[in-house]
Amino acid sequence: MTNRTESVAARIDSDSKTKLTRAAEECDLTVSAYLESVIEEHIDQNPRDLRALEPSPPRDSDQTTTTTPEESPDGFVKEMLEELE
């Protein structure tokens, strides 16, 4: 991993990493390949709504993102992408 990738990976909480890993395993992909496919699908569905994103400021430690057990890992990733828009 590059330093830039490591810094991004370090910002993902363990619960999110678990969900991403589970979703990737369900698709028989590595986490990296799974994220790439989800991002490509998002780009394909929204080709005209792409824009550069500003780096987000560090999140406050008391702000947590929670998901319900009923949410699928794929829905979780799509929700994360929607928040980036």
C-alpha positions as MATLAB code, in Angstrom:
seq = 'MTNRTESVAARIDSDSKTKLTRAAEECDLTVSAYLESVIEEHIDQNPRDLRALEPSPPRDSDQTTTTTPEESPDGFVKEMLEELE';
ca = [
       0.000    0.000    0.000;
       1.095    3.532   -0.580;
       1.207    6.069    2.230;
      -1.847    7.815    0.781;
      -3.803    4.546    0.704;
      -2.724    3.672    4.216;
      -3.939    7.022    5.538;
      -7.344    6.493    3.907;
      -7.554    2.930    5.225;
      -6.695    4.149    8.713;
      -9.747    6.435    8.667;
     -12.201    3.571    8.095;
     -13.601    2.303   11.383;
     -13.426   -1.416   12.146;
     -17.195   -1.946   11.781;
     -17.093   -0.470    8.277;
     -14.064   -2.595    7.393;
     -15.950   -5.688    8.541;
     -18.965   -4.789    6.385;
     -16.788   -4.091    3.348;
     -14.919   -7.357    3.829;
     -18.170   -9.312    4.159;
     -19.634   -7.676    1.041;
     -16.469   -8.429   -0.933;
     -16.465  -12.058    0.215;
     -20.119  -12.443   -0.822;
     -19.123  -11.306   -4.314;
     -15.985  -13.492   -4.255;
     -13.759  -10.414   -4.686;
     -10.995   -8.708   -2.772;
     -12.044   -5.577   -0.902;
     -10.114   -3.461   -3.393;
     -11.804   -5.123   -6.385;
     -15.200   -4.831   -4.692;
     -14.759   -1.104   -4.050;
     -13.545   -0.600   -7.602;
     -16.644   -2.338   -8.981;
     -18.986   -0.313   -6.753;
     -17.288    2.942   -7.752;
     -17.385    2.020  -11.450;
     -21.083    1.152  -11.147;
     -21.710    4.506   -9.467;
     -19.843    6.340  -12.239;
     -21.789    4.422  -14.906;
     -25.084    5.389  -13.258;
     -24.098    9.042  -12.702;
     -21.713   10.028  -15.522;
     -22.784   13.671  -15.590;
     -22.878   14.176  -11.846;
     -19.191   13.675  -11.119;
     -17.073   16.341   -9.521;
     -13.852   16.614   -7.593;
     -14.274   16.167   -3.876;
     -12.626   18.323   -1.281;
     -10.757   16.394    1.390;
     -13.067   16.053    4.334;
     -11.939   17.460    7.676;
     -11.253   14.923   10.419;
     -14.485   13.676   11.926;
     -15.173   14.355   15.555;
     -14.628   11.215   17.584;
     -18.099   11.557   19.129;
     -19.785   11.461   15.719;
     -20.403    7.892   14.659;
     -22.162    6.455   11.673;
     -24.361    3.543   12.547;
     -26.149    1.097   10.342;
     -28.931   -1.247   11.218;
     -28.450   -5.005   11.005;
     -31.032   -5.124    8.215;
     -28.847   -3.031    5.914;
     -26.918   -5.046    3.374;
     -23.177   -4.411    3.009;
     -23.807   -3.350   -0.592;
     -26.365   -0.812    0.632;
     -23.844    0.424    3.155;
     -21.270    1.135    0.436;
     -23.864    2.809   -1.772;
     -24.933    4.949    1.174;
     -21.302    5.959    1.707;
     -21.021    6.953   -1.952;
     -24.267    8.941   -1.796;
     -22.903   10.900    1.161;
     -19.925   11.891   -1.001;
     -22.191   13.540   -3.593;
];
